[in-house]
Amino acid sequence: MNEKTILCAGGDLRFSYMCRSLSRRGRIYALGHDSISEVTALSSPEDMPCAADVLVLPMMSGGLNVSISGKEVSFARLTRCLEQGALVLGGRLSPEQKAYFESGGFACEDYFSRESLVVKNCLPTAEGALQIALNETADTVFDSKVLVLGFGRTAKCCARLFNSAGAHCTVCARRPEARADAFTQGFDSFHPVRLAARAGAFDIIINTVPALMLTDNVLTSVQKSALIIDLASAPGGTDFSSAKRLGIKAVHALALPAKTAPAAAGRLIAETIEEILDERG
């Protein structure tokens, strides 16, 4: 196994754990993180003592910069630290960002588009949802009635975890095959057309669908004491203004792995990066 020189730029706490995990694959230099025994911290890209084989970027938004310790650092400064033909890895890279690196002769891949990482991230997301339920309700999760909207990867993990905690889980899913899948796993299920009629029976509602599911019409039938945990990407699947007006607690829980389990989230990113390095030889 060839030892790599890896430059990690920016990122949150999970990136610190990622750097530590990646140290088994080579020399790790980090911008925006403190030095630890396995990682060398840099104050600026110009402090990089040698050219890197791999550049690892955090979860990205738009633009040709990365935020490092509150400062915007251009991609141009980072690429000057790389070997010609180096590999650039980032999360949620835009077409513009990919095009920038590829036009400079660098290989580029979005690690967050990897199915293996998406599947693994479902577990800390589900655990984060359970933590919210424990913190934000006055009752136990045990024996509570939980409704899970959707039955994709994250929803399945949530249903299984809450069920293992003693909750009674029901699934609301549009596709017949998803409801059949829920049935084989022991969960009652129904079509969203019945959501308004049935929503009032639940103590906790977990939304994983990236579309407006909990409309004003649905929320008027939800118990005032219920808790809504919306895991869908912005803007979520809940009419939050209606929930507030009706006095229903609704939490839009984004990026839970980074918030509730940064160590695990960092290790999972590192494992995914190692998969990519192994595949590329």
N, C-alpha and C positions, 0 to 999 in steps of 0.2 A: 504494500500500500504506500503510494507516494505521499510524502508529507507536503501539505499545502501551506502557502502563506495567505492568510485570510484577513481582509480588512472589513470590519463591521462598523457601519456608520449610523449613528443616531439610534432611535428606538427607545422603548420604555423599559420598565424593570424586567420584563420577560426576556428582553434582549441581553441583559446582563447574564441571566441564567443560560441563554442560548450560547453566548460567547464561551462560558465555562465548559459547556458540553462539547462544543466544537474543538476545544483545545486538544482532544485526543486525535484530531485529524491533522494537526500542524501548528504553526505559529500564528497566534491570534493577536491582532492589533485592533484597538477599539477607540472610536471617536465618540465622546459623550458619555463615557462610563469610567468609573474608578478602576485603578489597577488592582488586580487580584493575582494570586500566585501564578495562575495559568494564562493571564491575559495582560498585555502591555497597553496601557492607556496613552493616547496621544492628545495633545492640545489642539492640533490643527492638521489638515491633510499634509501640509509641508513638512511635518515632523516624521512622516513615514520613512523609515531607514532603508527600505528596499521595495522593489516592485511586487505587488500582490498578484497572486494567481486568481483570487476570488474576491469580489466585492459583494457584501451582504447589506442590503438596504432594509429598512423596517416597512411596516404597512404604509403605503404611499397614498397621497392625494394627488392633485394635479400639479403641473409645473415641472421645471427642470432643476429643482433644488430639493434638498433634504434638510429637515430641521434637526439641528444638533445642539443640545443644551440651550435652546431658545434662539439660536442663530441660524439663518438660512445659509447653507453651504451649497454652492453650485455643483452640478454634475461634472462640469469641466475641471474643477479643482480635484475632484475625486478620481476621475479617469487618468489624470496625470500620475496617480499613484499605482497604476496597473500595468502589468505586462501586456504587450500586444496580444490580442486574442483571448484576454482573460474572460472569465465567466462572471456575469453580473446577475445576482439573484435579488428579488424584491417581492413584496406582497402587494397584490392589487395594482400592478404596474399598468399604466395607461398605454394605449397605442402610441401616443406621442413619446412617452418615456422609453418604451421598447425601441422605437425607431431611432431615437437619439443614440442609444448605446450600439445598436446594430450598425448604424451608419459609421460609427467609429471603429468598426472591426471587432466588436466584442460580442461574445455569445450572451444571450439574455433569456432568463426564464422566471416566470412568476411562481414562487413556491406555494402561494396560497391557492393556486388553481389546482393543486395536486389533490386528487381524491383521498389519498391516504391521510393527509393533514386535515382535510375537512371532516372526515369520519372520526379521527382521533379527537379533534376539538369538540366534538359533541359531548364527550364525557365531562370535561370541566365546565362546559356551558350548562349542562343539566345540573351539575352539583352547585353551580352558582345560582341557578333558579331555585333549587331546594334551600339554599342558604337565605335567599331573599324571603322565601315563604316562612322560614323559621323566625326571621327577624321582624317581619312586617305583619304578622298575624298574632292575635291574642290567644289562639287555640293551638293544638298540636296538629301536625300534618297527619299523624296517625288517625285513622277513621274519618278524615276529611274527604269531601267529594271534590275531585279535581277533573276539570275539563281541559283536554289538550286539543288545540286547533291545528289541524294538519297532521300528517303522519309520515313525514320525511325522516331524514337521519336524526336531526335534533329532537324532533317530536317523539320518535320511538325511544330515544335515550331518556327523555324526560318521563315518559309514561312508565317505563320500566323502573326508573329510580324512585319515583314517587310511589309506585306500587310496592316496591320493596320496603319503603318506609311506612307502609300500612295504610296508604291512601286508597280510595276507591276511584280508579281512573276510567274516564270515558273519552272517546276520541270523536272529533267532528272532522270529517274529511270528505272532499268532493268526489274523488275517484272511487268507483266500486271496488277496485282491486286493493286500494289502501284500506278501505273498511273491512274487506275480507282478511287482509293481513292483520289488522287489529283484532279481528275475531279469533284468528288462530293463536294469538298471543294472550287471549283471555280477557280482552277489553270490549265493553259495549261500545257501539259506534252509531253515528247517524249522519245524515247529509246536512250541509250548511243551510238548506232551505228551512230546516226545523230549528235553527239556532236561536231565534228570538223566542220561540215557544219553550225551549228547554234550558236556556241560560240561567234562569232563576234558581235552578236546583243545585248550583255548585258554589262551593266555598272559595275555590281557587280556580282561575282560568289562565291557562298558559297559551299564548299565541306564538306560533312559529311561521305563520303564513305572511309573505310580504305583499299583502293586499288588505284593503279595509274590510275587516271581518266584524269587529265590534263597533258597529255603527250606533248612532244615537237611538235608533229604533230597537236595536238589540240591548243596549245598555239600560234602557228604561225598565227592562225586565230582570236585570241583574240585582242580586241582593246588595243593599248598601254596605253590608259588612264584608262583602267579597273582596278578594285581592286579585288584581289582574297583573300578570307578569308578561310583558310583551318582549319577545326575543327577536322579532323580525327587524331587519335592517331599516334604517330611517327611510320614510317617516313612520314605519311601524304599521300594525294592522288594527290600531285602536283610535277611536275618536277621543283623544285625550282631553280636549276642551269640554266635550259632553260629559266625560267621566268626572272631571273636576266639578262641573256644574251640578251633577247628580250626587256628589259626595262619595264617589267610589274611588278607592285608592288604586291607581294604575301606575306601574313602574315600567318605564322603557329601559330594559336592561341590555345595553349594547356592550360588545367586547368583553363579555364576562370572563373568558379564560385569562385575559391580561389583568383583570381587576381582582378576581377571587383566587386564582391559582397561577401566578406568574411563573413560578418555578416549573410547574408541569407544562405550561404553555411554551416556555422557552425551550425545554427539552424536546417538545414535539416539533418545533420549528427546526431545531438542530438535527433531529432524526430525519426530517424531510430533506434538509440540505445534504445530509450524508447520502441519502438515497440518490439524489441527483448527481452527486460527485461519483458515486459508484457506477451509475448508469453511463456516465460520460467517460469513465475510465481514468 
